[in-house]
Amino acid sequence: MVEMTLSSWQGMRSRDPRRLTLGSAQWGMPYGIANRTGPPDGDELAAMLTLAREAGIRSIDTARAYGESELRVGHALALHADWRVITKLAPDVDAADLELSENLARVEASLARSREALGVDSIPVLLLHRFAHRHAFGGKLWRVLLAEREAGRIGQLGVSAANPEEAWAALEDPDVEILQVATSLLDLRLQRQGFFPRARDAGRTVYVRSVYLQGLAHLGSARLPRPLAELATAIGTIERFAAELGVKPRTLYLAFVRELPGVHPILGCETASQLAQLLRDWEDEAVDGALLSSLIDRLPTAPAALVDPSLWPAAEGSGQEPVVSQRMGPAAGSATRRSAGPGALARG
C-alpha cells in the first residue's frame, strides 16, 4: 500500500481508515451523553489501540483538559512512537484576575505538563482549546506558541473552533495550520456554508469532531432529553432513511463526514467492539454521496442552541438526566454527567 501523508488526503473522499483519528476524551474521564461504561480499563484500551493500528489509524486527539487522557496516550506512544498526537492547550490560561506574566506562565506550564504526560520533547500538533486565546493579551499568548514552534517544541499550531464563526475566522488566519471543527447530519451549518471545500482549497488540515453530536444521535428520536426534543424531527428523518436503505442510522452519520472533502473524522470509543463496528460502518458501501445528498436536502439547519453542547441547558424538572456541556472548561477533569441511555459508538 502506498504511504499517504496528511496532505495527500486533501480533496479525497476515501474509505481508507487512515483518514480516521481516535478521540480520547472518554479515555480520561466519563464523557458523552450516551456513555454508560465510563473510561476503558487498561486491557480494553490496549485492545482498541491494537485494532486501530491494524486498521492503519495513526492519529489520536486528546487535550490537557481531558482528565487522564494525555497520560494514557503517552503510554501508547511509549509502545509505538509513530502515533500522531493532537493535543490542546489548557483552557484556563487567561484568568482575568492574574497578571500577564502569570497567565503566560500558565501557558508554559500547560505545554510542559502535556510533554511530560505524552512523554515527548515536541508536541506534534497543538490546538488552542479556546479560539479567544488566539488574540488574548494583544496576541502575546499566541506569540509564545509561535516561539515554541520555531524552537521545535511544537510541530504544528491550530485552533479548536467552538462554532462556525470561529471556524471561518481560523480559516482566514494565515498562522493557523490545523483546524478542528464540529459537524454532523444534525449540525449542517458549516457544510451548507461551503466551509470544507474552502478549507481544502486553502490547504488546511481539518479534523471533524461531534460526528454523532457527542452521542446524542445514538439515543434515537424517542429518547432525547426534553430541552433537545426539537431534534427529534431530524433524527426521525435519518432513522426512516436508514430503514429504507436497510442500514443502521449510525452508518449515515459516519458516511456524512466520510464524504466531506479532505477531512479527518475524530471517532471516540469506550470498547474495542465499538471501534470494530465503526470500522465496518466506515467501509460500508451501501451509502454514497448521491444518496446522502438526497437525505441532507430533507434535513433542517438546526439552531446553535440545539447542536452546540456548550449551550445545552440542564433539563430540570423534566424527569431526564441533565443535559450538560461537553465543551471543556477549567474544571473539565471532573466527571461529566451521563445519560442512562444505551452506550454510544462515538462521541468525537
Contacts in CASP RR format, 6 or more apart in sequence:
PFRMAT RR
TARGET T0000
AUTHOR 0000-0000-0000
METHOD contacts of the structure
MODEL  1
MVEMTLSSWQGMRSRDPRRLTLGSAQWGMPYGIANRTGPPDGDELAAMLT
LAREAGIRSIDTARAYGESELRVGHALALHADWRVITKLAPDVDAADLEL
SENLARVEASLARSREALGVDSIPVLLLHRFAHRHAFGGKLWRVLLAERE
AGRIGQLGVSAANPEEAWAALEDPDVEILQVATSLLDLRLQRQGFFPRAR
DAGRTVYVRSVYLQGLAHLGSARLPRPLAELATAIGTIERFAAELGVKPR
TLYLAFVRELPGVHPILGCETASQLAQLLRDWEDEAVDGALLSSLIDRLP
TAPAALVDPSLWPAAEGSGQEPVVSQRMGPAAGSATRRSAGPGALARG
4 16 0 8 1.000
4 18 0 8 1.000
6 84 0 8 1.000
6 205 0 8 1.000
6 264 0 8 1.000
7 203 0 8 1.000
7 205 0 8 1.000
9 18 0 8 1.000
9 19 0 8 1.000
9 262 0 8 1.000
9 264 0 8 1.000
10 200 0 8 1.000
10 203 0 8 1.000
10 205 0 8 1.000
10 261 0 8 1.000
10 262 0 8 1.000
11 200 0 8 1.000
11 261 0 8 1.000
11 262 0 8 1.000
12 19 0 8 1.000
12 261 0 8 1.000
12 262 0 8 1.000
13 258 0 8 1.000
13 259 0 8 1.000
13 260 0 8 1.000
13 261 0 8 1.000
13 262 0 8 1.000
13 289 0 8 1.000
15 258 0 8 1.000
15 282 0 8 1.000
15 283 0 8 1.000
15 285 0 8 1.000
17 55 0 8 1.000
17 56 0 8 1.000
17 57 0 8 1.000
17 279 0 8 1.000
17 282 0 8 1.000
17 283 0 8 1.000
18 56 0 8 1.000
18 57 0 8 1.000
18 58 0 8 1.000
19 258 0 8 1.000
19 262 0 8 1.000
19 263 0 8 1.000
19 264 0 8 1.000
19 265 0 8 1.000
20 55 0 8 1.000
20 57 0 8 1.000
20 59 0 8 1.000
20 264 0 8 1.000
20 265 0 8 1.000
20 266 0 8 1.000
20 267 0 8 1.000
20 282 0 8 1.000
21 57 0 8 1.000
21 59 0 8 1.000
21 60 0 8 1.000
21 61 0 8 1.000
21 86 0 8 1.000
21 207 0 8 1.000
21 264 0 8 1.000
21 265 0 8 1.000
21 266 0 8 1.000
21 267 0 8 1.000
22 48 0 8 1.000
22 49 0 8 1.000
22 52 0 8 1.000
22 57 0 8 1.000
22 59 0 8 1.000
22 60 0 8 1.000
22 61 0 8 1.000
22 266 0 8 1.000
22 267 0 8 1.000
22 268 0 8 1.000
22 269 0 8 1.000
23 60 0 8 1.000
23 61 0 8 1.000
23 62 0 8 1.000
23 209 0 8 1.000
23 266 0 8 1.000
23 267 0 8 1.000
23 268 0 8 1.000
23 269 0 8 1.000
23 347 0 8 1.000
23 348 0 8 1.000
24 60 0 8 1.000
24 61 0 8 1.000
24 62 0 8 1.000
24 66 0 8 1.000
24 69 0 8 1.000
24 72 0 8 1.000
24 73 0 8 1.000
24 268 0 8 1.000
25 31 0 8 1.000
25 32 0 8 1.000
25 62 0 8 1.000
25 63 0 8 1.000
25 66 0 8 1.000
25 69 0 8 1.000
25 268 0 8 1.000
25 326 0 8 1.000
25 347 0 8 1.000
25 348 0 8 1.000
26 32 0 8 1.000
26 35 0 8 1.000
26 38 0 8 1.000
26 39 0 8 1.000
26 40 0 8 1.000
26 268 0 8 1.000
26 269 0 8 1.000
26 270 0 8 1.000
26 347 0 8 1.000
27 39 0 8 1.000
27 40 0 8 1.000
27 45 0 8 1.000
27 62 0 8 1.000
27 66 0 8 1.000
27 68 0 8 1.000
27 69 0 8 1.000
27 72 0 8 1.000
27 73 0 8 1.000
28 39 0 8 1.000
28 66 0 8 1.000
28 67 0 8 1.000
28 68 0 8 1.000
28 69 0 8 1.000
28 72 0 8 1.000
29 39 0 8 1.000
29 66 0 8 1.000
29 67 0 8 1.000
29 68 0 8 1.000
29 69 0 8 1.000
29 332 0 8 1.000
29 333 0 8 1.000
29 334 0 8 1.000
29 335 0 8 1.000
29 336 0 8 1.000
30 38 0 8 1.000
30 39 0 8 1.000
30 335 0 8 1.000
30 336 0 8 1.000
30 338 0 8 1.000
31 38 0 8 1.000
31 66 0 8 1.000
31 214 0 8 1.000
31 326 0 8 1.000
31 336 0 8 1.000
31 347 0 8 1.000
32 214 0 8 1.000
32 215 0 8 1.000
32 326 0 8 1.000
32 336 0 8 1.000
32 338 0 8 1.000
32 344 0 8 1.000
32 347 0 8 1.000
33 214 0 8 1.000
33 215 0 8 1.000
33 216 0 8 1.000
33 219 0 8 1.000
33 225 0 8 1.000
33 323 0 8 1.000
33 324 0 8 1.000
33 326 0 8 1.000
33 338 0 8 1.000
33 339 0 8 1.000
33 344 0 8 1.000
34 215 0 8 1.000
34 216 0 8 1.000
34 218 0 8 1.000
34 219 0 8 1.000
34 338 0 8 1.000
34 339 0 8 1.000
34 341 0 8 1.000
34 342 0 8 1.000
34 343 0 8 1.000
34 344 0 8 1.000
35 215 0 8 1.000
35 270 0 8 1.000
35 338 0 8 1.000
35 339 0 8 1.000
35 343 0 8 1.000
35 344 0 8 1.000
35 347 0 8 1.000
36 338 0 8 1.000
36 339 0 8 1.000
36 340 0 8 1.000
36 341 0 8 1.000
36 342 0 8 1.000
36 343 0 8 1.000
37 270 0 8 1.000
37 271 0 8 1.000
37 343 0 8 1.000
38 270 0 8 1.000
38 338 0 8 1.000
39 68 0 8 1.000
39 270 0 8 1.000
40 48 0 8 1.000
40 270 0 8 1.000
40 271 0 8 1.000
44 270 0 8 1.000
44 271 0 8 1.000
44 272 0 8 1.000
45 72 0 8 1.000
45 76 0 8 1.000
47 272 0 8 1.000
48 269 0 8 1.000
48 271 0 8 1.000
48 272 0 8 1.000
48 275 0 8 1.000
49 76 0 8 1.000
49 79 0 8 1.000
50 272 0 8 1.000
51 272 0 8 1.000
51 275 0 8 1.000
51 276 0 8 1.000
51 279 0 8 1.000
52 275 0 8 1.000
53 80 0 8 1.000
55 279 0 8 1.000
58 82 0 8 1.000
58 83 0 8 1.000
58 84 0 8 1.000
59 83 0 8 1.000
59 84 0 8 1.000
59 85 0 8 1.000
59 86 0 8 1.000
59 264 0 8 1.000
60 73 0 8 1.000
60 76 0 8 1.000
60 83 0 8 1.000
60 84 0 8 1.000
60 85 0 8 1.000
60 86 0 8 1.000
61 86 0 8 1.000
61 87 0 8 1.000
61 180 0 8 1.000
61 207 0 8 1.000
61 209 0 8 1.000
61 266 0 8 1.000
61 348 0 8 1.000
62 69 0 8 1.000
62 70 0 8 1.000
62 73 0 8 1.000
62 85 0 8 1.000
62 86 0 8 1.000
62 87 0 8 1.000
62 88 0 8 1.000
63 69 0 8 1.000
63 70 0 8 1.000
63 87 0 8 1.000
63 88 0 8 1.000
63 127 0 8 1.000
63 129 0 8 1.000
63 328 0 8 1.000
64 70 0 8 1.000
64 87 0 8 1.000
64 88 0 8 1.000
64 89 0 8 1.000
64 90 0 8 1.000
64 91 0 8 1.000
64 110 0 8 1.000
64 113 0 8 1.000
64 114 0 8 1.000
64 129 0 8 1.000
65 88 0 8 1.000
65 90 0 8 1.000
65 91 0 8 1.000
65 129 0 8 1.000
65 328 0 8 1.000
65 329 0 8 1.000
65 332 0 8 1.000
65 333 0 8 1.000
66 328 0 8 1.000
66 332 0 8 1.000
66 333 0 8 1.000
67 332 0 8 1.000
67 333 0 8 1.000
70 87 0 8 1.000
70 113 0 8 1.000
70 114 0 8 1.000
70 117 0 8 1.000
70 118 0 8 1.000
71 117 0 8 1.000
73 83 0 8 1.000
73 85 0 8 1.000
73 87 0 8 1.000
73 117 0 8 1.000
73 118 0 8 1.000
74 85 0 8 1.000
74 117 0 8 1.000
74 118 0 8 1.000
74 119 0 8 1.000
74 120 0 8 1.000
76 83 0 8 1.000
77 83 0 8 1.000
77 85 0 8 1.000
77 118 0 8 1.000
77 119 0 8 1.000
77 120 0 8 1.000
78 119 0 8 1.000
84 124 0 8 1.000
84 125 0 8 1.000
85 118 0 8 1.000
85 120 0 8 1.000
85 123 0 8 1.000
85 124 0 8 1.000
85 125 0 8 1.000
86 124 0 8 1.000
86 125 0 8 1.000
86 126 0 8 1.000
86 127 0 8 1.000
86 178 0 8 1.000
86 180 0 8 1.000
86 207 0 8 1.000
87 114 0 8 1.000
87 118 0 8 1.000
87 123 0 8 1.000
87 125 0 8 1.000
87 126 0 8 1.000
87 127 0 8 1.000
88 126 0 8 1.000
88 127 0 8 1.000
88 128 0 8 1.000
88 129 0 8 1.000
88 160 0 8 1.000
89 107 0 8 1.000
89 110 0 8 1.000
89 111 0 8 1.000
89 126 0 8 1.000
89 127 0 8 1.000
89 128 0 8 1.000
89 129 0 8 1.000
89 130 0 8 1.000
89 133 0 8 1.000
89 145 0 8 1.000
90 106 0 8 1.000
90 109 0 8 1.000
90 110 0 8 1.000
90 113 0 8 1.000
90 129 0 8 1.000
91 129 0 8 1.000
91 130 0 8 1.000
91 328 0 8 1.000
91 329 0 8 1.000
91 330 0 8 1.000
91 332 0 8 1.000
92 106 0 8 1.000
92 329 0 8 1.000
92 330 0 8 1.000
93 103 0 8 1.000
93 106 0 8 1.000
93 107 0 8 1.000
93 110 0 8 1.000
93 133 0 8 1.000
93 136 0 8 1.000
93 141 0 8 1.000
94 103 0 8 1.000
94 130 0 8 1.000
94 132 0 8 1.000
94 133 0 8 1.000
94 136 0 8 1.000
94 137 0 8 1.000
94 141 0 8 1.000
95 102 0 8 1.000
95 103 0 8 1.000
95 106 0 8 1.000
98 106 0 8 1.000
100 137 0 8 1.000
100 140 0 8 1.000
103 136 0 8 1.000
103 137 0 8 1.000
103 141 0 8 1.000
104 137 0 8 1.000
104 140 0 8 1.000
104 141 0 8 1.000
104 144 0 8 1.000
107 141 0 8 1.000
107 144 0 8 1.000
107 145 0 8 1.000
108 144 0 8 1.000
111 123 0 8 1.000
111 126 0 8 1.000
111 148 0 8 1.000
111 153 0 8 1.000
111 154 0 8 1.000
114 123 0 8 1.000
114 126 0 8 1.000
115 121 0 8 1.000
115 122 0 8 1.000
115 123 0 8 1.000
115 153 0 8 1.000
121 153 0 8 1.000
122 152 0 8 1.000
122 153 0 8 1.000
122 154 0 8 1.000
122 155 0 8 1.000
123 153 0 8 1.000
123 154 0 8 1.000
123 155 0 8 1.000
124 155 0 8 1.000
124 156 0 8 1.000
125 155 0 8 1.000
125 156 0 8 1.000
125 157 0 8 1.000
125 158 0 8 1.000
125 178 0 8 1.000
126 145 0 8 1.000
126 148 0 8 1.000
126 154 0 8 1.000
126 155 0 8 1.000
126 156 0 8 1.000
126 157 0 8 1.000
126 158 0 8 1.000
127 157 0 8 1.000
127 158 0 8 1.000
127 159 0 8 1.000
127 160 0 8 1.000
127 178 0 8 1.000
127 180 0 8 1.000
128 134 0 8 1.000
128 142 0 8 1.000
128 158 0 8 1.000
128 159 0 8 1.000
128 160 0 8 1.000
129 160 0 8 1.000
129 328 0 8 1.000
129 329 0 8 1.000
130 160 0 8 1.000
130 162 0 8 1.000
131 159 0 8 1.000
131 160 0 8 1.000
131 161 0 8 1.000
131 162 0 8 1.000
131 166 0 8 1.000
131 169 0 8 1.000
131 170 0 8 1.000
133 141 0 8 1.000
133 142 0 8 1.000
134 142 0 8 1.000
134 159 0 8 1.000
134 170 0 8 1.000
134 173 0 8 1.000
134 176 0 8 1.000
135 142 0 8 1.000
136 142 0 8 1.000
142 175 0 8 1.000
145 154 0 8 1.000
145 157 0 8 1.000
146 157 0 8 1.000
146 175 0 8 1.000
148 154 0 8 1.000
149 155 0 8 1.000
149 156 0 8 1.000
149 157 0 8 1.000
156 177 0 8 1.000
156 178 0 8 1.000
156 205 0 8 1.000
157 175 0 8 1.000
157 176 0 8 1.000
157 177 0 8 1.000
157 178 0 8 1.000
158 170 0 8 1.000
158 176 0 8 1.000
158 177 0 8 1.000
158 178 0 8 1.000
158 179 0 8 1.000
158 180 0 8 1.000
159 166 0 8 1.000
159 170 0 8 1.000
159 173 0 8 1.000
159 176 0 8 1.000
159 178 0 8 1.000
159 179 0 8 1.000
159 180 0 8 1.000
160 180 0 8 1.000
161 167 0 8 1.000
161 169 0 8 1.000
161 170 0 8 1.000
161 179 0 8 1.000
161 180 0 8 1.000
161 181 0 8 1.000
161 182 0 8 1.000
162 182 0 8 1.000
162 308 0 8 1.000
162 310 0 8 1.000
162 327 0 8 1.000
163 304 0 8 1.000
163 308 0 8 1.000
164 181 0 8 1.000
164 189 0 8 1.000
164 190 0 8 1.000
164 193 0 8 1.000
164 195 0 8 1.000
167 179 0 8 1.000
167 181 0 8 1.000
167 190 0 8 1.000
167 195 0 8 1.000
168 193 0 8 1.000
168 195 0 8 1.000
170 176 0 8 1.000
170 179 0 8 1.000
171 179 0 8 1.000
171 195 0 8 1.000
171 198 0 8 1.000
171 199 0 8 1.000
171 202 0 8 1.000
171 204 0 8 1.000
176 204 0 8 1.000
177 204 0 8 1.000
177 205 0 8 1.000
178 204 0 8 1.000
178 205 0 8 1.000
178 206 0 8 1.000
178 207 0 8 1.000
179 199 0 8 1.000
179 204 0 8 1.000
179 205 0 8 1.000
179 206 0 8 1.000
179 207 0 8 1.000
180 206 0 8 1.000
180 207 0 8 1.000
180 208 0 8 1.000
180 209 0 8 1.000
180 266 0 8 1.000
181 190 0 8 1.000
181 195 0 8 1.000
181 206 0 8 1.000
181 207 0 8 1.000
181 208 0 8 1.000
181 209 0 8 1.000
182 208 0 8 1.000
182 209 0 8 1.000
182 210 0 8 1.000
182 307 0 8 1.000
182 308 0 8 1.000
183 189 0 8 1.000
183 190 0 8 1.000
183 191 0 8 1.000
183 208 0 8 1.000
183 210 0 8 1.000
183 257 0 8 1.000
183 260 0 8 1.000
184 210 0 8 1.000
184 211 0 8 1.000
184 212 0 8 1.000
184 213 0 8 1.000
184 217 0 8 1.000
184 253 0 8 1.000
184 256 0 8 1.000
184 257 0 8 1.000
184 307 0 8 1.000
185 217 0 8 1.000
185 234 0 8 1.000
185 238 0 8 1.000
185 252 0 8 1.000
185 253 0 8 1.000
185 256 0 8 1.000
185 295 0 8 1.000
185 296 0 8 1.000
185 299 0 8 1.000
186 213 0 8 1.000
186 216 0 8 1.000
186 217 0 8 1.000
186 231 0 8 1.000
186 234 0 8 1.000
186 235 0 8 1.000
186 299 0 8 1.000
186 302 0 8 1.000
186 306 0 8 1.000
186 307 0 8 1.000
187 210 0 8 1.000
187 213 0 8 1.000
187 302 0 8 1.000
187 307 0 8 1.000
187 308 0 8 1.000
188 296 0 8 1.000
188 299 0 8 1.000
188 301 0 8 1.000
188 302 0 8 1.000
189 301 0 8 1.000
189 304 0 8 1.000
189 307 0 8 1.000
190 196 0 8 1.000
191 260 0 8 1.000
191 296 0 8 1.000
192 301 0 8 1.000
196 206 0 8 1.000
196 260 0 8 1.000
196 261 0 8 1.000
196 262 0 8 1.000
196 263 0 8 1.000
197 261 0 8 1.000
199 206 0 8 1.000
199 262 0 8 1.000
200 206 0 8 1.000
200 261 0 8 1.000
200 262 0 8 1.000
205 264 0 8 1.000
206 262 0 8 1.000
206 263 0 8 1.000
206 264 0 8 1.000
207 263 0 8 1.000
207 264 0 8 1.000
207 265 0 8 1.000
207 266 0 8 1.000
208 257 0 8 1.000
208 260 0 8 1.000
208 263 0 8 1.000
208 264 0 8 1.000
208 265 0 8 1.000
208 266 0 8 1.000
209 266 0 8 1.000
209 348 0 8 1.000
210 309 0 8 1.000
210 347 0 8 1.000
210 348 0 8 1.000
211 253 0 8 1.000
211 254 0 8 1.000
211 256 0 8 1.000
211 257 0 8 1.000
211 265 0 8 1.000
211 266 0 8 1.000
211 267 0 8 1.000
211 346 0 8 1.000
211 348 0 8 1.000
212 218 0 8 1.000
212 250 0 8 1.000
212 253 0 8 1.000
212 344 0 8 1.000
212 345 0 8 1.000
212 346 0 8 1.000
212 347 0 8 1.000
212 348 0 8 1.000
213 307 0 8 1.000
213 309 0 8 1.000
214 309 0 8 1.000
214 326 0 8 1.000
214 347 0 8 1.000
214 348 0 8 1.000
215 344 0 8 1.000
215 346 0 8 1.000
215 347 0 8 1.000
216 224 0 8 1.000
216 228 0 8 1.000
216 231 0 8 1.000
217 235 0 8 1.000
217 238 0 8 1.000
217 249 0 8 1.000
217 250 0 8 1.000
217 253 0 8 1.000
217 344 0 8 1.000
218 250 0 8 1.000
218 342 0 8 1.000
218 343 0 8 1.000
218 344 0 8 1.000
218 345 0 8 1.000
219 339 0 8 1.000
219 341 0 8 1.000
219 342 0 8 1.000
220 235 0 8 1.000
220 236 0 8 1.000
220 239 0 8 1.000
220 249 0 8 1.000
221 231 0 8 1.000
221 232 0 8 1.000
221 233 0 8 1.000
221 235 0 8 1.000
221 236 0 8 1.000
221 239 0 8 1.000
222 232 0 8 1.000
223 341 0 8 1.000
224 231 0 8 1.000
224 232 0 8 1.000
224 235 0 8 1.000
225 315 0 8 1.000
225 318 0 8 1.000
225 320 0 8 1.000
225 321 0 8 1.000
225 322 0 8 1.000
225 323 0 8 1.000
225 339 0 8 1.000
226 315 0 8 1.000
226 318 0 8 1.000
226 319 0 8 1.000
226 320 0 8 1.000
227 312 0 8 1.000
227 313 0 8 1.000
227 315 0 8 1.000
227 318 0 8 1.000
227 323 0 8 1.000
228 306 0 8 1.000
228 312 0 8 1.000
228 323 0 8 1.000
230 302 0 8 1.000
230 306 0 8 1.000
231 302 0 8 1.000
231 306 0 8 1.000
231 307 0 8 1.000
233 300 0 8 1.000
234 299 0 8 1.000
234 300 0 8 1.000
234 302 0 8 1.000
235 249 0 8 1.000
237 295 0 8 1.000
237 298 0 8 1.000
237 299 0 8 1.000
238 249 0 8 1.000
238 252 0 8 1.000
238 253 0 8 1.000
238 295 0 8 1.000
238 299 0 8 1.000
239 249 0 8 1.000
241 252 0 8 1.000
241 295 0 8 1.000
241 298 0 8 1.000
242 248 0 8 1.000
242 249 0 8 1.000
242 251 0 8 1.000
242 252 0 8 1.000
245 252 0 8 1.000
245 286 0 8 1.000
245 287 0 8 1.000
245 291 0 8 1.000
246 286 0 8 1.000
247 284 0 8 1.000
247 286 0 8 1.000
247 287 0 8 1.000
248 281 0 8 1.000
250 281 0 8 1.000
250 345 0 8 1.000
251 281 0 8 1.000
251 284 0 8 1.000
251 286 0 8 1.000
251 287 0 8 1.000
252 287 0 8 1.000
252 292 0 8 1.000
252 295 0 8 1.000
254 265 0 8 1.000
254 267 0 8 1.000
254 278 0 8 1.000
254 281 0 8 1.000
254 282 0 8 1.000
255 281 0 8 1.000
255 284 0 8 1.000
255 287 0 8 1.000
255 289 0 8 1.000
255 292 0 8 1.000
256 292 0 8 1.000
256 296 0 8 1.000
257 263 0 8 1.000
257 265 0 8 1.000
258 265 0 8 1.000
258 282 0 8 1.000
259 289 0 8 1.000
259 292 0 8 1.000
266 348 0 8 1.000
267 275 0 8 1.000
267 278 0 8 1.000
267 346 0 8 1.000
267 348 0 8 1.000
268 346 0 8 1.000
268 347 0 8 1.000
268 348 0 8 1.000
269 275 0 8 1.000
269 278 0 8 1.000
269 345 0 8 1.000
269 346 0 8 1.000
270 343 0 8 1.000
274 345 0 8 1.000
274 346 0 8 1.000
277 345 0 8 1.000
278 345 0 8 1.000
278 346 0 8 1.000
304 311 0 8 1.000
305 311 0 8 1.000
305 312 0 8 1.000
308 327 0 8 1.000
309 324 0 8 1.000
309 325 0 8 1.000
309 326 0 8 1.000
309 327 0 8 1.000
310 325 0 8 1.000
310 326 0 8 1.000
310 327 0 8 1.000
311 325 0 8 1.000
312 323 0 8 1.000
312 324 0 8 1.000
312 325 0 8 1.000
313 323 0 8 1.000
314 322 0 8 1.000
314 323 0 8 1.000
314 324 0 8 1.000
315 321 0 8 1.000
315 322 0 8 1.000
315 323 0 8 1.000
316 322 0 8 1.000
320 339 0 8 1.000
321 337 0 8 1.000
321 338 0 8 1.000
321 339 0 8 1.000
321 340 0 8 1.000
322 337 0 8 1.000
324 336 0 8 1.000
324 337 0 8 1.000
326 336 0 8 1.000
326 347 0 8 1.000
END
